[in-house]
Amino acid sequence: AGAPGGVEVRGGELAQAVKRALERLKEGAFSDADFLQSCRTFLQFIGNVVTHPSDAKYRKIRKGNSTFRQRLGAKPGGCESLVAFGFREVSEGMPPEDYLVLDEVTPEMVEVKLLLEAAVPGGAAAASQPIDSAPP
């Protein structure tokens, strides 16, 4: 179980890597509410990729997107949490833009999503909300 003061996650190597990144996110948060919003945003992104593993639009996040930056990307541990989950950082296009891209969804990623839904207040609802992360 988790509380606003911390997210308790058990599991394998992926879960532990995500937990460390979320701890860094917690350390840099202005408040518990700020941390929870970041966790819910993280859950929205991972919920989308787990629910729609073959839909490329959910597996690509433009790092310059203002909503992404405000809620998660610009915060210490924000991008780190997505990289810990399995996203990789890439630059592409002309002029180049930075993205976080997930190549595939693994069974362990599904488990981590379920663990976080249980640990984060409002997590299950957040994970089921779609986010359009790719540029229009």
NUTIVEX-702795 format. One record per atom (N, C-alpha, C): atom name; x, z negated, y. Coordinates in Angstrom, 2 decimals, padded with zeros to 5 digits. Example, Ala and Ser with C-alpha at 12.3 -4.5 7.8 and 13.67 -1.06 7.14 Angstrom:
2
seza->N, u->013.19, w->-007.80, v->-005.69
seza->CA, u->012.30, w->-007.80, v->-004.50
seza->C, u->013.20, w->-007.80, v->-003.30
seza->N, u->012.85, w->-007.08, v->-002.25
seza->CA, u->013.67, w->-007.14, v->-001.06
seza->C, u->012.90, w->-007.87, v->000.03
END
This chain:
136
seza->N, u->000.85, w->000.00, v->-001.20
seza->CA, u->000.00, w->000.00, v->000.00
seza->C, u->000.87, w->000.00, v->001.23
seza->N, u->000.34, w->000.48, v->002.31
seza->CA, u->001.12, w->000.54, v->003.53
seza->C, u->000.35, w->-000.08, v->004.67
seza->N, u->001.05, w->-000.33, v->005.72
seza->CA, u->000.44, w->-000.88, v->006.92
seza->C, u->001.05, w->-000.18, v->008.11
seza->N, u->000.45, w->-000.27, v->009.27
seza->CA, u->001.01, w->000.39, v->010.43
seza->C, u->002.47, w->000.02, v->010.67
seza->N, u->002.88, w->-001.17, v->010.29
seza->CA, u->004.25, w->-001.60, v->010.50
seza->C, u->005.25, w->-000.94, v->009.58
seza->N, u->004.81, w->-000.26, v->008.55
seza->CA, u->005.72, w->000.41, v->007.63
seza->C, u->004.96, w->001.13, v->006.55
seza->N, u->005.57, w->002.15, v->006.02
seza->CA, u->004.96, w->002.94, v->004.95
seza->C, u->005.74, w->002.66, v->003.68
seza->N, u->005.04, w->002.17, v->002.67
seza->CA, u->005.69, w->001.87, v->001.41
seza->C, u->005.46, w->003.04, v->000.46
seza->N, u->006.55, w->003.64, v->-000.01
seza->CA, u->006.47, w->004.78, v->-000.91
seza->C, u->007.36, w->004.51, v->-002.11
seza->N, u->006.79, w->004.69, v->-003.29
seza->CA, u->007.59, w->004.58, v->-004.51
seza->C, u->007.67, w->005.96, v->-005.12
seza->N, u->008.64, w->006.19, v->-005.97
seza->CA, u->008.71, w->007.48, v->-006.63
seza->C, u->010.14, w->007.91, v->-006.84
seza->N, u->010.30, w->009.18, v->-007.14
seza->CA, u->011.59, w->009.75, v->-007.46
seza->C, u->012.45, w->010.02, v->-006.25
seza->N, u->013.44, w->010.89, v->-006.47
seza->CA, u->014.45, w->011.19, v->-005.45
seza->C, u->013.82, w->011.80, v->-004.19
seza->N, u->012.88, w->012.72, v->-004.36
seza->CA, u->012.23, w->013.33, v->-003.20
seza->C, u->011.47, w->012.27, v->-002.40
seza->N, u->010.73, w->011.43, v->-003.10
seza->CA, u->009.97, w->010.38, v->-002.42
seza->C, u->010.90, w->009.45, v->-001.64
seza->N, u->012.03, w->009.12, v->-002.20
seza->CA, u->012.97, w->008.23, v->-001.52
seza->C, u->013.59, w->008.90, v->-000.30
seza->N, u->013.89, w->010.21, v->-000.40
seza->CA, u->014.44, w->010.94, v->000.75
seza->C, u->013.42, w->010.99, v->001.88
seza->N, u->012.17, w->011.25, v->001.54
seza->CA, u->011.10, w->011.27, v->002.55
seza->C, u->010.93, w->009.88, v->003.16
seza->N, u->010.97, w->008.86, v->002.32
seza->CA, u->010.83, w->007.49, v->002.81
seza->C, u->011.93, w->007.15, v->003.83
seza->N, u->013.18, w->007.54, v->003.54
seza->CA, u->014.28, w->007.27, v->004.49
seza->C, u->014.03, w->007.99, v->005.82
seza->N, u->013.56, w->009.24, v->005.76
seza->CA, u->013.29, w->009.99, v->006.99
seza->C, u->012.15, w->009.36, v->007.77
seza->N, u->011.11, w->008.90, v->007.06
seza->CA, u->009.99, w->008.25, v->007.74
seza->C, u->010.40, w->006.91, v->008.34
seza->N, u->011.35, w->006.22, v->007.73
seza->CA, u->011.87, w->004.98, v->008.31
seza->C, u->012.57, w->005.27, v->009.64
seza->N, u->013.31, w->006.39, v->009.67
seza->CA, u->013.96, w->006.79, v->010.92
seza->C, u->012.90, w->007.14, v->011.97
seza->N, u->011.84, w->007.81, v->011.54
seza->CA, u->010.73, w->008.14, v->012.44
seza->C, u->010.11, w->006.87, v->013.00
seza->N, u->009.94, w->005.86, v->012.15
seza->CA, u->009.37, w->004.58, v->012.56
seza->C, u->010.26, w->003.89, v->013.59
seza->N, u->011.56, w->003.93, v->013.36
seza->CA, u->012.51, w->003.29, v->014.29
seza->C, u->012.43, w->003.90, v->015.68
seza->N, u->012.19, w->005.21, v->015.76
seza->CA, u->012.16, w->005.89, v->017.05
seza->C, u->010.79, w->005.96, v->017.69
seza->N, u->009.76, w->005.43, v->017.02
seza->CA, u->008.39, w->005.50, v->017.54
seza->C, u->008.20, w->004.52, v->018.69
seza->N, u->007.36, w->004.91, v->019.64
seza->CA, u->007.05, w->004.05, v->020.78
seza->C, u->006.16, w->002.89, v->020.38
seza->N, u->005.33, w->003.11, v->019.37
seza->CA, u->004.36, w->002.10, v->018.95
seza->C, u->003.92, w->002.42, v->017.52
seza->N, u->003.16, w->001.49, v->016.93
seza->CA, u->002.60, w->001.75, v->015.60
seza->C, u->001.67, w->002.96, v->015.64
seza->N, u->000.89, w->003.08, v->016.72
seza->CA, u->-000.04, w->004.21, v->016.83
seza->C, u->000.72, w->005.54, v->016.90
seza->N, u->001.83, w->005.55, v->017.63
seza->CA, u->002.67, w->006.75, v->017.73
seza->C, u->003.23, w->007.11, v->016.35
seza->N, u->003.71, w->006.12, v->015.63
seza->CA, u->004.24, w->006.33, v->014.29
seza->C, u->003.16, w->006.86, v->013.35
seza->N, u->001.97, w->006.27, v->013.41
seza->CA, u->000.88, w->006.73, v->012.54
seza->C, u->000.49, w->008.17, v->012.85
seza->N, u->000.45, w->008.52, v->014.14
seza->CA, u->000.13, w->009.90, v->014.50
seza->C, u->001.18, w->010.85, v->013.91
seza->N, u->002.45, w->010.47, v->013.99
seza->CA, u->003.51, w->011.30, v->013.43
seza->C, u->003.37, w->011.42, v->011.91
seza->N, u->003.07, w->010.31, v->011.26
seza->CA, u->002.88, w->010.33, v->009.80
seza->C, u->001.70, w->011.20, v->009.41
seza->N, u->000.62, w->011.10, v->010.17
seza->CA, u->-000.56, w->011.93, v->009.87
seza->C, u->-000.26, w->013.41, v->010.10
seza->N, u->000.52, w->013.71, v->011.13
seza->CA, u->000.91, w->015.10, v->011.38
seza->C, u->001.78, w->015.60, v->010.23
seza->N, u->002.73, w->014.79, v->009.80
seza->CA, u->003.56, w->015.14, v->008.65
seza->C, u->002.68, w->015.41, v->007.43
seza->N, u->001.71, w->014.54, v->007.22
seza->CA, u->000.79, w->014.71, v->006.08
seza->C, u->-000.05, w->015.98, v->006.22
seza->N, u->-000.42, w->016.35, v->007.43
seza->CA, u->-001.16, w->017.60, v->007.61
seza->C, u->-000.31, w->018.79, v->007.15
seza->N, u->000.95, w->018.80, v->007.56
seza->CA, u->001.82, w->019.91, v->007.16
seza->C, u->002.03, w->019.94, v->005.65
seza->N, u->002.34, w->018.80, v->005.05
seza->CA, u->002.59, w->018.83, v->003.61
seza->C, u->001.29, w->019.01, v->002.83
seza->N, u->000.18, w->018.51, v->003.37
seza->CA, u->-001.11, w->018.74, v->002.73
seza->C, u->-001.45, w->020.22, v->002.68
seza->N, u->-001.17, w->020.91, v->003.78
seza->CA, u->-001.42, w->022.36, v->003.82
seza->C, u->-000.60, w->023.11, v->002.78
seza->N, u->000.69, w->022.80, v->002.67
seza->CA, u->001.51, w->023.56, v->001.72
seza->C, u->001.15, w->023.24, v->000.27
seza->N, u->000.76, w->022.00, v->000.01
seza->CA, u->000.38, w->021.63, v->-001.36
seza->C, u->-000.98, w->022.25, v->-001.72
seza->N, u->-001.90, w->022.27, v->-000.75
seza->CA, u->-003.23, w->022.84, v->-001.00
seza->C, u->-003.19, w->024.36, v->-001.07
seza->N, u->-002.32, w->024.97, v->-000.29
seza->CA, u->-002.22, w->026.44, v->-000.22
seza->C, u->-000.78, w->026.88, v->-000.49
seza->N, u->-000.26, w->026.64, v->-001.70
seza->CA, u->001.16, w->026.91, v->-001.98
seza->C, u->001.57, w->028.37, v->-001.85
seza->N, u->000.65, w->029.31, v->-002.00
seza->CA, u->001.02, w->030.72, v->-001.92
seza->C, u->000.77, w->031.32, v->-000.54
seza->N, u->000.24, w->030.53, v->000.39
seza->CA, u->-000.04, w->031.03, v->001.73
seza->C, u->001.17, w->030.78, v->002.64
seza->N, u->001.88, w->031.85, v->002.96
seza->CA, u->003.13, w->031.74, v->003.73
seza->C, u->002.92, w->031.10, v->005.11
seza->N, u->001.72, w->031.25, v->005.71
seza->CA, u->001.53, w->030.71, v->007.06
seza->C, u->001.66, w->029.19, v->007.08
seza->N, u->001.37, w->028.53, v->005.96
seza->CA, u->001.49, w->027.07, v->005.92
seza->C, u->002.91, w->026.63, v->005.55
seza->N, u->003.71, w->027.55, v->005.05
seza->CA, u->005.06, w->027.20, v->004.64
seza->C, u->006.09, w->027.53, v->005.72
seza->N, u->005.63, w->027.85, v->006.93
seza->CA, u->006.53, w->028.20, v->008.03
seza->C, u->006.05, w->027.52, v->009.30
seza->N, u->006.91, w->026.69, v->009.88
seza->CA, u->006.58, w->025.94, v->011.09
seza->C, u->007.54, w->026.38, v->012.19
seza->N, u->006.98, w->026.83, v->013.30
seza->CA, u->007.82, w->027.20, v->014.45
seza->C, u->008.20, w->025.91, v->015.18
seza->N, u->009.50, w->025.62, v->015.19
seza->CA, u->009.96, w->024.36, v->015.78
seza->C, u->009.67, w->024.26, v->017.27
seza->N, u->009.51, w->025.38, v->017.95
seza->CA, u->009.24, w->025.37, v->019.38
seza->C, u->007.77, w->025.19, v->019.72
seza->N, u->006.90, w->025.15, v->018.73
seza->CA, u->005.47, w->024.95, v->018.96
seza->C, u->005.27, w->023.62, v->019.68
seza->N, u->004.56, w->023.66, v->020.82
seza->CA, u->004.46, w->022.45, v->021.65
seza->C, u->003.72, w->021.31, v->020.95
seza->N, u->002.67, w->021.61, v->020.19
seza->CA, u->001.94, w->020.55, v->019.50
seza->C, u->002.83, w->019.94, v->018.42
seza->N, u->003.53, w->020.78, v->017.67
seza->CA, u->004.45, w->020.28, v->016.64
seza->C, u->005.51, w->019.40, v->017.27
seza->N, u->006.11, w->019.85, v->018.37
seza->CA, u->007.18, w->019.07, v->019.02
seza->C, u->006.65, w->017.73, v->019.51
seza->N, u->005.47, w->017.74, v->020.12
seza->CA, u->004.90, w->016.51, v->020.70
seza->C, u->004.57, w->015.49, v->019.61
seza->N, u->003.97, w->015.94, v->018.53
seza->CA, u->003.50, w->015.01, v->017.50
seza->C, u->004.56, w->014.61, v->016.48
seza->N, u->005.56, w->015.51, v->016.26
seza->CA, u->006.50, w->015.22, v->015.18
seza->C, u->007.90, w->015.76, v->015.44
seza->N, u->008.01, w->017.02, v->015.78
seza->CA, u->009.30, w->017.72, v->015.80
seza->C, u->010.35, w->017.16, v->016.74
seza->N, u->009.96, w->016.68, v->017.91
seza->CA, u->010.93, w->016.19, v->018.88
seza->C, u->011.29, w->014.72, v->018.67
seza->N, u->010.67, w->014.09, v->017.71
seza->CA, u->010.92, w->012.66, v->017.48
seza->C, u->012.05, w->012.47, v->016.48
seza->N, u->012.86, w->011.42, v->016.67
seza->CA, u->013.92, w->011.14, v->015.70
seza->C, u->013.30, w->010.97, v->014.31
seza->N, u->013.78, w->011.74, v->013.36
seza->CA, u->013.25, w->011.67, v->012.00
seza->C, u->012.11, w->012.63, v->011.73
seza->N, u->011.60, w->013.31, v->012.76
seza->CA, u->010.47, w->014.22, v->012.59
seza->C, u->010.81, w->015.43, v->011.74
seza->N, u->011.73, w->016.25, v->012.24
seza->CA, u->012.16, w->017.42, v->011.45
seza->C, u->012.85, w->016.96, v->010.17
seza->N, u->013.58, w->015.85, v->010.27
seza->CA, u->014.28, w->015.29, v->009.11
seza->C, u->013.30, w->014.99, v->007.97
seza->N, u->012.11, w->014.52, v->008.30
seza->CA, u->011.13, w->014.21, v->007.26
seza->C, u->010.67, w->015.47, v->006.54
seza->N, u->010.49, w->016.56, v->007.28
seza->CA, u->010.09, w->017.82, v->006.65
seza->C, u->011.23, w->018.42, v->005.83
seza->N, u->012.46, w->018.30, v->006.33
seza->CA, u->013.62, w->018.76, v->005.57
seza->C, u->013.77, w->017.93, v->004.29
seza->N, u->013.56, w->016.63, v->004.39
seza->CA, u->013.62, w->015.77, v->003.21
seza->C, u->012.57, w->016.18, v->002.18
seza->N, u->011.42, w->016.65, v->002.66
seza->CA, u->010.34, w->017.09, v->001.77
seza->C, u->010.68, w->018.41, v->001.08
seza->N, u->011.56, w->019.21, v->001.70
seza->CA, u->011.95, w->020.47, v->001.07
seza->C, u->011.98, w->021.67, v->001.99
seza->N, u->011.55, w->021.49, v->003.25
seza->CA, u->011.65, w->022.59, v->004.21
seza->C, u->013.12, w->022.80, v->004.54
seza->N, u->013.46, w->024.03, v->004.91
seza->CA, u->014.82, w->024.32, v->005.36
seza->C, u->014.75, w->024.93, v->006.75
seza->N, u->015.80, w->024.71, v->007.53
seza->CA, u->015.84, w->025.21, v->008.90
seza->C, u->016.41, w->026.62, v->008.90
seza->N, u->015.71, w->027.55, v->009.58
seza->CA, u->016.16, w->028.93, v->009.70
seza->C, u->015.93, w->029.42, v->011.13
seza->N, u->016.72, w->030.42, v->011.53
seza->CA, u->016.52, w->031.12, v->012.79
seza->C, u->016.25, w->032.57, v->012.43
seza->N, u->015.23, w->033.15, v->013.06
seza->CA, u->014.93, w->034.55, v->012.78
seza->C, u->014.23, w->035.18, v->013.96
seza->N, u->014.21, w->036.51, v->013.97
seza->CA, u->013.55, w->037.26, v->015.02
seza->C, u->014.49, w->037.59, v->016.16
seza->N, u->014.00, w->038.41, v->017.08
seza->CA, u->014.74, w->038.77, v->018.27
seza->C, u->013.84, w->038.57, v->019.47
seza->N, u->014.12, w->037.69, v->020.40
seza->CA, u->015.23, w->036.73, v->020.32
seza->C, u->014.98, w->035.72, v->019.20
seza->N, u->016.06, w->035.13, v->018.68
seza->CA, u->015.91, w->034.20, v->017.55
seza->C, u->015.06, w->032.97, v->017.91
seza->N, u->014.21, w->032.58, v->016.97
seza->CA, u->013.45, w->031.34, v->017.08
seza->C, u->013.76, w->030.50, v->015.87
seza->N, u->013.68, w->029.17, v->016.05
seza->CA, u->013.95, w->028.25, v->014.95
seza->C, u->012.66, w->027.89, v->014.23
seza->N, u->012.74, w->027.89, v->012.91
seza->CA, u->011.60, w->027.57, v->012.06
seza->C, u->012.02, w->026.57, v->010.99
seza->N, u->011.04, w->025.91, v->010.43
seza->CA, u->011.19, w->025.15, v->009.19
seza->C, u->010.39, w->025.93, v->008.16
seza->N, u->011.04, w->026.25, v->007.03
seza->CA, u->010.42, w->027.09, v->006.01
seza->C, u->010.51, w->026.39, v->004.67
seza->N, u->009.40, w->026.42, v->003.93
seza->CA, u->009.36, w->025.87, v->002.58
seza->C, u->009.24, w->027.04, v->001.61
seza->N, u->010.17, w->027.13, v->000.67
seza->CA, u->010.19, w->028.26, v->-000.26
seza->C, u->009.17, w->028.12, v->-001.38
seza->N, u->009.02, w->026.91, v->-001.90
seza->CA, u->008.09, w->026.71, v->-003.00
seza->C, u->007.60, w->025.27, v->-003.03
seza->N, u->006.45, w->025.08, v->-003.64
seza->CA, u->005.88, w->023.74, v->-003.81
seza->C, u->006.15, w->023.30, v->-005.25
seza->N, u->006.75, w->022.13, v->-005.40
seza->CA, u->007.08, w->021.61, v->-006.73
seza->C, u->006.10, w->020.49, v->-007.10
seza->N, u->006.01, w->020.18, v->-008.39
seza->CA, u->005.13, w->019.08, v->-008.80
seza->C, u->005.48, w->017.75, v->-008.12
seza->N, u->006.76, w->017.51, v->-007.88
seza->CA, u->007.15, w->016.26, v->-007.22
seza->C, u->006.63, w->016.21, v->-005.78
seza->N, u->006.54, w->017.37, v->-005.12
seza->CA, u->005.99, w->017.41, v->-003.77
seza->C, u->004.52, w->017.00, v->-003.77
seza->N, u->003.80, w->017.44, v->-004.79
seza->CA, u->002.39, w->017.05, v->-004.92
seza->C, u->002.29, w->015.53, v->-005.07
seza->N, u->003.16, w->014.95, v->-005.89
seza->CA, u->003.18, w->013.50, v->-006.10
seza->C, u->003.48, w->012.76, v->-004.80
seza->N, u->004.46, w->013.25, v->-004.04
seza->CA, u->004.83, w->012.61, v->-002.77
seza->C, u->003.64, w->012.65, v->-001.81
seza->N, u->002.94, w->013.78, v->-001.75
seza->CA, u->001.77, w->013.89, v->-000.89
seza->C, u->000.74, w->012.83, v->-001.28
seza->N, u->000.48, w->012.68, v->-002.56
seza->CA, u->-000.51, w->011.70, v->-003.02
seza->C, u->-000.07, w->010.27, v->-002.70
seza->N, u->001.22, w->009.98, v->-002.87
seza->CA, u->001.75, w->008.65, v->-002.52
seza->C, u->001.55, w->008.35, v->-001.04
seza->N, u->001.87, w->009.34, v->-000.20
seza->CA, u->001.75, w->009.13, v->001.24
seza->C, u->000.29, w->009.03, v->001.69
seza->N, u->-000.59, w->009.80, v->001.05
seza->CA, u->-002.01, w->009.67, v->001.39
seza->C, u->-002.50, w->008.25, v->001.16
seza->N, u->-002.01, w->007.64, v->000.08
seza->CA, u->-002.40, w->006.27, v->-000.24
seza->C, u->-001.74, w->005.25, v->000.69
seza->N, u->-000.52, w->005.55, v->001.16
seza->CA, u->000.26, w->004.59, v->001.94
seza->C, u->-000.07, w->004.61, v->003.44
seza->N, u->-000.48, w->005.75, v->003.96
seza->CA, u->-000.71, w->005.90, v->005.40
seza->C, u->-002.20, w->005.74, v->005.70
seza->N, u->-002.57, w->004.80, v->006.56
seza->CA, u->-003.98, w->004.68, v->006.94
seza->C, u->-004.51, w->006.01, v->007.50
seza->N, u->-005.60, w->006.49, v->006.92
seza->CA, u->-006.15, w->007.78, v->007.33
seza->C, u->-005.40, w->008.96, v->006.76
seza->N, u->-004.51, w->008.70, v->005.83
seza->CA, u->-003.64, w->009.75, v->005.29
seza->C, u->-004.37, w->010.84, v->004.53
seza->N, u->-005.34, w->010.47, v->003.71
seza->CA, u->-006.07, w->011.48, v->002.93
seza->C, u->-006.83, w->012.42, v->003.85
seza->N, u->-007.44, w->011.88, v->004.90
seza->CA, u->-008.16, w->012.72, v->005.85
seza->C, u->-007.20, w->013.65, v->006.59
seza->N, u->-006.04, w->013.12, v->006.98
seza->CA, u->-005.06, w->013.94, v->007.69
seza->C, u->-004.55, w->015.07, v->006.81
seza->N, u->-004.29, w->014.77, v->005.54
seza->CA, u->-003.73, w->015.77, v->004.64
seza->C, u->-004.69, w->016.91, v->004.36
seza->N, u->-005.97, w->016.69, v->004.59
seza->CA, u->-006.95, w->017.74, v->004.30
seza->C, u->-007.27, w->018.58, v->005.53
seza->N, u->-006.69, w->018.25, v->006.69
seza->CA, u->-006.96, w->019.02, v->007.91
seza->C, u->-005.95, w->020.15, v->008.04
seza->N, u->-006.44, w->021.39, v->008.19
seza->CA, u->-005.49, w->022.50, v->008.34
seza->C, u->-004.81, w->022.48, v->009.71
seza->N, u->-003.57, w->022.95, v->009.72
seza->CA, u->-002.82, w->023.14, v->010.94
seza->C, u->-002.36, w->024.58, v->010.92
seza->N, u->-002.56, w->025.31, v->011.98
seza->CA, u->-002.00, w->026.64, v->012.08
seza->C, u->-000.61, w->026.47, v->012.66
seza->N, u->000.41, w->026.59, v->011.80
seza->CA, u->001.77, w->026.29, v->012.23
seza->C, u->002.54, w->027.53, v->012.63
seza->N, u->002.13, w->028.69, v->012.14
seza->CA, u->002.84, w->029.92, v->012.47
seza->C, u->002.37, w->030.43, v->013.82
seza->N, u->003.24, w->031.17, v->014.51
seza->CA, u->002.80, w->031.71, v->015.79
seza->C, u->001.69, w->032.72, v->015.58
seza->N, u->000.79, w->032.90, v->016.55
seza->CA, u->-000.33, w->033.84, v->016.39
seza->C, u->000.13, w->035.27, v->016.24
END
